Every structure is written in C-alpha cells, then in structure tokens.
Amino acid sequence: MSTAHDENGGHDRHRFRTPTSQLPHAEKIARQNLHIEILSIVLLLVLLLLVYSAAFDIDHWAEWIVFGGIVATAIGAGVAINTHGKA
C-alpha cells in the first residue's frame, strides 16, 4: 500500500482542504457557517427521531415531562447555534 507524499517528502494529509488556521478570515467564517448548518440539520434529525420514538413508547406522565425537558433543551441548543455570531 502506498501513501501520498508531497514534494518535501512529508505526508500529504491536507490534500483537498486547507487547514482552517491557514484560511483568510472570510473563508474561516464561511467554513464555520457550513459546519453550523450541518450541526443544525443533525440536531433537527435527532429531535425528529425522538418525537417519533416518543409518539409510540411514552405512556406515563413522568416520561412526558422528561421528554419535554429534552425537547426544550434541543430547541434551546438550536436557537443558540443559529444565533451564534449574529449579535
């Protein structure tokens, strides 16, 4: 098995993406916004899975209270993620 090397003999780990620390400020912000969008989508998918699970499995009032706390926390995290840097 061969490994990729750059012209200096080192491994070419960052062949396709420049490390964030080496990007200009505008590109750092663009990359951060992409990561925030991905995180928001993942959070929404997890929340939807929880709602689906709760609809069929929760049968006691105490479970609904815990579920409500989880949903409130997830919504708060989503708001915090999407308002980051807009103030």
Order of alpha helices (4+ residues) and beta strands (2+ residues): alpha-alpha
